[in-house]
Amino acid sequence: MGSVHISNVLVNKLLAGENLEEAYFFRQLFIAYSAVLKLNLQTKTSLSTNLVNIFIGMTEFLLSEYSNKPETPPEFTFVFLDGIGKFLEELANHLSSTNPTLSTNVYEKLVNLHLKALGKCISLQQKRATLESHETESTKTVNDPEFAYSSLDDFKSRLRMSFKVYVSKPSELYVSSAVQSIKKALIGLQEGCMVNYQIRTGSSGGGNVTSVVAAGIDCLDVVLEAITGRKGLSTVKTDILGSVCCLFNIIYHLQSPQIFYKHPVSTTHNRVDPDPGSVVLMCIEVLTKVSGKHALYQMDACHVAQALSIPSTLFQNIFQLTTSKDTSDDKLLDRQYSIELYAACCRMLYTFLRHHKRESVQHIAILQASVSVLLHCLEMVNKAETVQESYLVWGLQEGVKCGAFLRRIYEEIRQQKDVIGQDCRLFLSSYIVVYSGYGPLKAGIRREIDEALRPGVYALIDACSPDDLQYLHTVLGEGPCRNTLANLQHDYKINFQYEGKV
């Protein structure tokens, strides 16, 4: 590595946003050398190894200082950091399989720098932190002050683009090294230390993970997008599957009612750590993506069972919060987050059911338990027009959205009725009980929410054989539940059943 001498005072001023001229200078310096790298790649001329090492050294020092600062940097700090991100991206373009210009050790160091810097961004974003591939049907208000950190978001996007090049273009040896670094981050092993574990279980306030662990999740998501085809997976498939298994461990440590709060209240959490709720959501979305790539990543039945149990584990905690009268700022429920987590859990369940049919049927009781808990959540809609954030979780429109998400699971069950068989009646029975007012909250399901859910309920009826329906008629006994079943069958025949007539 080249010798690098940058004044600590200068760096502190850059990170504090106090020295604007120097910030622009560093930005332009890195962008200019990035242009040199790009030109060199086009003309195929040799690079000055010493100059490359000097810029790598400056990058390592500046990003390490940025990552280690506990305070939130001002927005202007990201001006010069953006130039560093551009340099890293262009440097990665030189890591082709035919002419690698960096040693494996230097490559690993650059990957770890990405993990540290991305982790810092995730920590700064707190509840806003999501994956690049984040999907949600809920909308965010662009003018909301909570979503105003455009420079931070842009820098995070720049780091992701850079990391994607690092894992998509280099040789298999490089990529294998990157995936192993991600796996170490997800395990929670601190660099250079074998005993300092970075995933911790808290007390009643829940657990937490360090920023590098959260960055490992984000980078794993990038790897899943960047590496395509069986050839590219030949050397890293085992490590990717091992990394996926680490996600279950992270969720296990973080699961608690506290993830639904707007602000973490854990005694082990501080601002330099990522928000536990966001980390859980990221884990679920990565698990869903891996399940969707079932032809490339075959998950064991035990891991499918763990995934199917996650929604039940997470959302049974939310019932502990619905009757709290604590109106302190720290204990306001994050309704937007709860909807996104609900949607992610529904998406995960129907994806696993679609792509891991046999494994899901082996653990049908676990699937049914998770779907039941998600159904029970639909009871938590406030009867009043105004939702009081301190106790009841969703407003009417939010409940309607969640009903639509749950409907997808019911529709997928119908698609897999040949595999699920008579167990389809379990899901219909649960719906009837809750709809009839015998759920945990004894509140039933509001008409507007049920309208969003009803096509899925008709799909369940369609999946049940006449013997299944007769069985439900018998076990439900006299009363509201049997009446509900009769009404559902009547409406199903009118609105849903296809009788072969045109």
DOGUBA-810760 format. One line per 3 residues: number of its first residue (from 1); their letters; for each residue x, y, z of C-alpha. Coordinates in nm, 3 decimals. Example, Ala and Ser with C-alpha at 12.3 -4.5 7.8 and 13.67 -1.06 7.14 Angstrom:
1> as> 1.230,-0.450,0.780  1.367,-0.106,0.714
//
This chain:
1> mgs> 0.000,0.000,0.000  0.118,0.349,-0.071  0.205,0.586,0.208
4> vhi> -0.089,0.813,0.295  -0.079,1.111,0.529  -0.403,1.299,0.588
7> snv> -0.441,1.530,0.883  -0.687,1.408,1.145  -0.794,1.767,1.195
10> lvn> -0.875,1.796,0.824  -1.068,1.470,0.826  -1.269,1.575,1.131
13> kll> -1.361,1.900,0.959  -1.461,1.715,0.643  -1.683,1.479,0.837
16> age> -1.829,1.768,1.033  -1.912,1.954,0.711  -1.703,2.253,0.817
19> nle> -1.451,2.268,0.533  -1.653,2.299,0.214  -1.366,2.388,-0.019
22> eay> -1.160,2.088,0.087  -1.469,1.866,0.060  -1.518,1.971,-0.302
25> ffr> -1.146,1.926,-0.365  -1.146,1.566,-0.240  -1.463,1.492,-0.435
28> qlf> -1.316,1.624,-0.759  -0.986,1.448,-0.690  -1.151,1.109,-0.661
31> iay> -1.381,1.172,-0.957  -1.083,1.280,-1.169  -0.890,0.965,-1.086
34> sav> -1.203,0.762,-1.154  -1.203,0.913,-1.504  -0.840,0.810,-1.540
37> lkl> -0.929,0.454,-1.444  -1.215,0.448,-1.693  -0.994,0.584,-1.971
40> nlq> -0.723,0.334,-1.884  -0.973,0.049,-1.916  -1.074,0.170,-2.263
43> tkt> -0.720,0.221,-2.390  -0.589,-0.093,-2.215  -0.278,0.085,-2.087
46> sls> -0.099,-0.010,-1.767  -0.187,0.148,-1.434  0.050,0.301,-1.184
49> tnl> 0.030,0.051,-0.900  0.172,0.302,-0.654  -0.091,0.563,-0.743
52> vni> -0.369,0.306,-0.715  -0.246,0.206,-0.372  -0.234,0.569,-0.259
55> fig> -0.598,0.624,-0.355  -0.696,0.295,-0.194  -0.517,0.403,0.122
58> mte> -0.699,0.738,0.128  -1.029,0.561,0.067  -0.969,0.318,0.351
61> fll> -0.878,0.595,0.593  -1.166,0.828,0.505  -1.435,0.558,0.498
64> sey> -1.309,0.408,0.822  -1.330,0.747,0.991  -1.680,0.799,0.853
67> snk> -1.791,0.455,0.972  -1.645,0.490,1.321  -1.792,0.833,1.401
70> pet> -2.084,0.782,1.642  -2.256,1.110,1.558  -2.472,1.181,1.255
73> ppe> -2.271,1.369,0.991  -2.419,1.678,0.826  -2.565,1.638,0.480
76> ftf> -2.275,1.819,0.315  -2.034,1.547,0.433  -2.166,1.319,0.162
79> vfl> -2.033,1.554,-0.106  -1.680,1.416,-0.086  -1.794,1.067,0.012
82> dgi> -1.980,1.046,-0.321  -1.649,1.091,-0.501  -1.501,0.799,-0.306
85> gkf> -1.796,0.583,-0.405  -1.737,0.667,-0.772  -1.369,0.572,-0.737
88> lee> -1.455,0.236,-0.581  -1.697,0.159,-0.864  -1.443,0.236,-1.137
91> lan> -1.175,0.041,-0.953  -1.403,-0.261,-0.947  -1.431,-0.249,-1.326
94> hls> -1.063,-0.339,-1.343  -1.113,-0.662,-1.155  -1.180,-0.875,-1.460
97> stn> -1.103,-1.245,-1.462  -0.844,-1.199,-1.738  -0.638,-0.922,-1.580
100> ptl> -0.690,-0.881,-1.205  -0.496,-0.583,-1.075  -0.543,-0.631,-0.701
103> stn> -0.432,-0.900,-0.462  -0.699,-1.102,-0.283  -0.607,-0.935,0.047
106> vye> -0.665,-0.587,-0.097  -0.991,-0.705,-0.253  -1.111,-0.838,0.083
109> klv> -1.018,-0.508,0.244  -1.226,-0.316,-0.010  -1.522,-0.551,0.045
112> nlh> -1.498,-0.496,0.421  -1.487,-0.120,0.361  -1.815,-0.150,0.172
115> lka> -1.963,-0.344,0.463  -1.855,-0.081,0.716  -1.971,0.217,0.512
118> lgk> -2.303,0.057,0.415  -2.358,-0.041,0.777  -2.305,0.318,0.885
121> cis> -2.563,0.434,0.629  -2.813,0.175,0.753  -2.757,0.286,1.113
124> lqq> -2.814,0.649,1.020  -3.134,0.566,0.837  -3.273,0.375,1.138
127> kra> -3.634,0.277,1.061  -3.606,0.403,0.702  -3.339,0.146,0.613
130> tle> -3.456,-0.099,0.347  -3.304,-0.323,0.082  -3.249,-0.205,-0.273
133> she> -3.502,-0.462,-0.386  -3.754,-0.352,-0.122  -4.110,-0.399,-0.239
136> tes> -4.415,-0.256,-0.068  -4.763,-0.159,-0.171  -4.776,0.111,0.093
139> tkt> -4.682,0.464,-0.006  -4.441,0.705,0.157  -4.490,1.079,0.154
142> vnd> -4.205,1.237,-0.037  -4.227,1.563,0.156  -4.215,1.390,0.494
145> pef> -3.912,1.523,0.691  -3.828,1.164,0.787  -3.741,1.092,0.425
148> ays> -3.537,1.405,0.355  -3.183,1.261,0.379  -3.133,1.250,0.003
151> sld> -2.753,1.278,0.019  -2.728,0.983,0.259  -2.960,0.778,0.037
154> dfk> -2.759,0.870,-0.273  -2.431,0.769,-0.108  -2.581,0.439,0.002
157> srl> -2.699,0.377,-0.354  -2.352,0.459,-0.483  -2.197,0.205,-0.245
160> rms> -2.445,-0.059,-0.357  -2.367,0.003,-0.725  -1.999,-0.022,-0.647
163> fkv> -2.041,-0.344,-0.451  -2.253,-0.494,-0.728  -1.963,-0.445,-0.969
166> yvs> -1.724,-0.602,-0.718  -1.926,-0.925,-0.710  -2.047,-0.943,-1.071
169> kps> -1.736,-0.878,-1.283  -1.430,-1.025,-1.105  -1.305,-1.382,-1.111
172> ely> -1.470,-1.658,-0.910  -1.185,-1.638,-0.658  -1.269,-1.275,-0.583
175> vss> -1.644,-1.339,-0.564  -1.594,-1.635,-0.331  -1.386,-1.411,-0.104
178> avq> -1.664,-1.147,-0.101  -1.936,-1.398,-0.016  -1.723,-1.541,0.266
181> sik> -1.680,-1.189,0.407  -2.058,-1.143,0.398  -2.108,-1.475,0.573
184> kal> -1.866,-1.374,0.850  -2.057,-1.048,0.893  -2.389,-1.232,0.919
187> igl> -2.248,-1.477,1.171  -2.150,-1.178,1.381  -1.775,-1.234,1.399
190> qeg> -1.583,-0.912,1.445  -1.290,-0.863,1.210  -0.967,-0.977,1.375
193> cmv> -1.147,-1.107,1.684  -1.296,-1.453,1.742  -1.478,-1.389,2.069
196> nyq> -1.657,-1.055,2.023  -2.002,-1.152,1.899  -2.192,-0.877,1.715
199> irt> -2.544,-1.022,1.749  -2.687,-0.980,2.097  -3.010,-1.074,2.270
202> gss> -3.142,-0.799,2.496  -3.362,-0.819,2.802  -3.727,-0.714,2.784
205> ggg> -3.621,-0.440,2.544  -3.510,-0.682,2.272  -3.173,-0.746,2.109
208> nvt> -2.956,-0.565,1.861  -2.692,-0.618,1.595  -2.401,-0.404,1.483
211> svv> -2.397,-0.206,1.162  -2.169,-0.457,0.988  -2.424,-0.736,1.045
214> aag> -2.698,-0.524,0.887  -2.467,-0.441,0.596  -2.410,-0.813,0.545
217> idc> -2.784,-0.857,0.486  -2.789,-0.570,0.238  -2.483,-0.701,0.053
220> ldv> -2.624,-1.054,0.043  -2.929,-0.908,-0.131  -2.698,-0.741,-0.385
223> vle> -2.512,-1.069,-0.442  -2.838,-1.254,-0.510  -2.920,-0.996,-0.778
226> ait> -2.570,-0.968,-0.925  -2.477,-1.336,-0.957  -2.698,-1.511,-1.210
229> grk> -2.680,-1.848,-1.378  -2.550,-2.178,-1.251  -2.194,-2.115,-1.374
232> gls> -2.146,-1.809,-1.158  -2.280,-1.996,-0.856  -2.046,-2.292,-0.876
235> tvk> -1.802,-2.167,-0.613  -2.029,-1.961,-0.389  -2.358,-2.152,-0.372
238> tdi> -2.272,-2.327,-0.044  -2.159,-2.003,0.121  -2.475,-1.824,0.006
241> lgs> -2.696,-2.096,0.155  -2.490,-2.080,0.473  -2.539,-1.704,0.483
244> vcc> -2.914,-1.746,0.441  -2.920,-1.975,0.746  -2.760,-1.695,0.948
247> lfn> -3.068,-1.481,0.884  -3.277,-1.708,1.105  -3.031,-1.653,1.387
250> iiy> -3.052,-1.275,1.347  -3.433,-1.278,1.356  -3.428,-1.505,1.661
253> hlq> -3.210,-1.258,1.852  -3.411,-0.949,1.752  -3.768,-1.073,1.783
256> spq> -3.956,-0.876,2.047  -4.252,-0.637,2.069  -4.005,-0.348,2.061
259> ify> -3.947,-0.379,1.686  -4.291,-0.225,1.629  -4.201,0.101,1.806
262> khp> -4.097,0.410,1.613  -3.791,0.445,1.834  -3.599,0.151,1.984
265> vst> -3.635,0.124,2.361  -3.388,-0.157,2.416  -3.134,-0.108,2.691
268> thn> -2.873,-0.253,2.455  -2.958,-0.030,2.157  -2.796,0.302,2.074
271> rvd> -2.794,0.529,1.774  -2.479,0.377,1.626  -2.660,0.045,1.585
274> pdp> -2.921,-0.026,1.314  -3.289,-0.029,1.401  -3.378,-0.391,1.496
277> gsv> -3.714,-0.374,1.320  -3.558,-0.270,0.991  -3.302,-0.549,1.020
280> vlm> -3.579,-0.807,1.073  -3.767,-0.678,0.768  -3.450,-0.697,0.557
283> cie> -3.392,-1.059,0.666  -3.745,-1.160,0.568  -3.715,-1.001,0.225
286> vlt> -3.386,-1.180,0.155  -3.537,-1.513,0.264  -3.826,-1.451,0.024
289> kvs> -3.588,-1.379,-0.261  -3.390,-1.698,-0.197  -3.712,-1.899,-0.187
292> gkh> -3.811,-1.754,-0.524  -3.480,-1.878,-0.671  -3.555,-2.236,-0.569
295> aly> -3.397,-2.381,-0.884  -3.061,-2.236,-0.774  -3.089,-2.260,-0.395
298> qmd> -3.254,-2.570,-0.252  -3.342,-2.510,0.112  -3.372,-2.794,0.363
301> ach> -3.711,-2.879,0.511  -3.596,-2.760,0.855  -3.511,-2.416,0.714
304> vaq> -3.847,-2.398,0.538  -4.011,-2.474,0.873  -3.813,-2.194,1.039
307> als> -3.922,-1.949,0.771  -4.288,-2.051,0.800  -4.279,-1.988,1.176
310> ips> -4.143,-1.632,1.152  -4.475,-1.445,1.100  -4.633,-1.619,1.399
313> tlf> -4.331,-1.544,1.617  -4.318,-1.177,1.523  -4.684,-1.081,1.515
316> qni> -4.792,-1.264,1.827  -4.577,-1.001,2.001  -4.791,-0.720,1.865
319> fql> -5.089,-0.831,2.076  -4.889,-0.734,2.382  -4.889,-0.375,2.257
322> tts> -5.252,-0.323,2.163  -5.374,-0.242,2.514  -5.083,-0.021,2.624
325> kdt> -5.185,0.332,2.729  -4.826,0.460,2.737  -4.824,0.770,2.514
328> sdd> -4.456,0.858,2.552  -4.273,0.939,2.228  -4.051,0.634,2.262
331> kll> -4.350,0.401,2.275  -4.551,0.517,1.976  -4.621,0.227,1.746
334> drq> -4.486,0.256,1.393  -4.797,0.167,1.193  -4.622,0.215,0.859
337> ysi> -4.351,-0.031,0.957  -4.602,-0.285,1.088  -4.783,-0.282,0.751
340> ely> -4.459,-0.329,0.560  -4.360,-0.617,0.788  -4.708,-0.770,0.750
343> aac> -4.683,-0.746,0.371  -4.334,-0.898,0.374  -4.450,-1.189,0.591
346> crm> -4.747,-1.261,0.364  -4.520,-1.244,0.060  -4.273,-1.482,0.222
349> lyt> -4.541,-1.738,0.313  -4.701,-1.762,-0.029  -4.359,-1.766,-0.198
352> flr> -4.241,-2.056,0.017  -4.572,-2.235,-0.037  -4.540,-2.192,-0.413
355> hhk> -4.177,-2.297,-0.450  -4.138,-2.541,-0.158  -4.467,-2.728,-0.174
358> res> -4.366,-3.058,-0.020  -4.161,-2.902,0.260  -4.447,-2.664,0.341
361> vqh> -4.698,-2.949,0.357  -4.465,-3.138,0.591  -4.499,-2.844,0.829
364> iai> -4.858,-2.747,0.751  -4.934,-2.690,1.121  -4.662,-2.424,1.137
367> lqa> -4.795,-2.256,0.822  -5.148,-2.264,0.960  -5.033,-2.111,1.290
370> svs> -4.862,-1.820,1.112  -5.158,-1.756,0.884  -5.390,-1.759,1.187
373> vll> -5.182,-1.498,1.369  -5.182,-1.277,1.059  -5.558,-1.319,1.039
376> hcl> -5.596,-1.225,1.406  -5.411,-0.900,1.334  -5.703,-0.790,1.116
379> emv> -5.910,-0.761,1.433  -5.685,-0.480,1.553  -5.845,-0.210,1.340
382> nka> -5.978,0.079,1.545  -6.354,0.112,1.538  -6.327,0.490,1.553
385> etv> -6.233,0.712,1.261  -5.921,0.839,1.438  -5.644,0.595,1.524
388> qes> -5.470,0.659,1.855  -5.109,0.565,1.791  -5.040,0.458,2.146
391> ylv> -5.251,0.144,2.143  -5.458,0.028,1.845  -5.236,-0.039,1.548
394> wgl> -5.415,0.015,1.217  -5.668,0.247,1.066  -5.936,0.122,0.830
397> qeg> -5.747,0.175,0.505  -5.437,0.015,0.653  -5.645,-0.285,0.756
400> vkc> -5.784,-0.311,0.403  -5.430,-0.324,0.263  -5.334,-0.600,0.504
403> gaf> -5.648,-0.795,0.414  -5.541,-0.783,0.049  -5.195,-0.913,0.141
406> lrr> -5.341,-1.205,0.337  -5.574,-1.286,0.050  -5.271,-1.380,-0.162
409> iye> -5.186,-1.662,0.079  -5.538,-1.803,0.058  -5.525,-1.787,-0.322
412> eir> -5.192,-1.969,-0.325  -5.337,-2.240,-0.100  -5.602,-2.297,-0.365
415> qqk> -5.332,-2.325,-0.630  -5.163,-2.596,-0.424  -5.481,-2.777,-0.317
418> dvi> -5.369,-3.102,-0.480  -5.067,-3.109,-0.249  -5.231,-2.965,0.064
421> gqd> -5.543,-3.179,0.037  -5.790,-3.178,0.325  -5.572,-2.943,0.527
424> crl> -5.724,-2.659,0.323  -6.022,-2.678,0.558  -5.802,-2.575,0.852
427> fls> -5.747,-2.232,0.700  -6.116,-2.187,0.618  -6.213,-2.290,0.970
430> syi> -5.979,-2.031,1.124  -6.129,-1.756,0.911  -6.485,-1.854,1.006
433> vvy> -6.403,-1.851,1.378  -6.242,-1.505,1.366  -6.505,-1.357,1.135
436> sgy> -6.779,-1.480,1.369  -6.625,-1.288,1.660  -6.444,-1.569,1.838
439> gpl> -6.089,-1.453,1.766  -5.841,-1.344,2.037  -5.983,-0.990,2.051
442> kag> -6.348,-1.098,2.005  -6.386,-0.811,1.759  -6.453,-0.987,1.429
445> irr> -6.342,-0.845,1.094  -6.477,-0.517,0.964  -6.682,-0.526,0.644
448> eid> -6.436,-0.316,0.441  -6.145,-0.541,0.535  -6.345,-0.854,0.469
451> eal> -6.428,-0.729,0.120  -6.055,-0.718,0.042  -6.005,-1.063,0.195
454> rpg> -6.319,-1.233,0.061  -6.185,-1.345,-0.284  -5.921,-1.542,-0.096
457> vya> -6.187,-1.695,0.128  -6.383,-1.804,-0.180  -6.060,-1.960,-0.308
460> lid> -6.037,-2.162,0.016  -6.394,-2.285,-0.028  -6.309,-2.382,-0.385
463> acs> -6.008,-2.578,-0.255  -6.222,-2.776,-0.011  -6.400,-3.093,-0.121
466> pdd> -6.770,-3.151,-0.039  -6.656,-3.388,0.237  -6.436,-3.113,0.384
469> lqy> -6.725,-2.869,0.390  -6.954,-3.127,0.547  -6.689,-3.195,0.811
472> lht> -6.671,-2.822,0.896  -7.049,-2.804,0.910  -7.043,-3.081,1.169
475> vlg> -6.756,-2.963,1.390  -6.861,-2.596,1.397  -7.186,-2.690,1.565
478> egp> -7.497,-2.480,1.603  -7.443,-2.106,1.623  -7.276,-1.813,1.445
481> crn> -6.988,-2.017,1.299  -7.214,-2.262,1.119  -7.428,-1.972,0.993
484> tla> -7.114,-1.801,0.863  -7.015,-2.117,0.673  -7.361,-2.144,0.518
487> nlq> -7.357,-1.779,0.412  -7.009,-1.817,0.266  -7.112,-2.119,0.060
490> hdy> -7.415,-1.930,-0.070  -7.211,-1.624,-0.166  -6.943,-1.848,-0.317
493> kin> -7.192,-2.011,-0.552  -7.321,-1.671,-0.663  -6.994,-1.478,-0.692
496> fqy> -6.712,-1.725,-0.745  -6.800,-2.080,-0.845  -6.756,-2.168,-1.211
499> egk> -7.018,-2.415,-1.330  -6.899,-2.459,-1.688  -7.171,-2.240,-1.842
502> v> -7.100,-1.958,-2.084
//
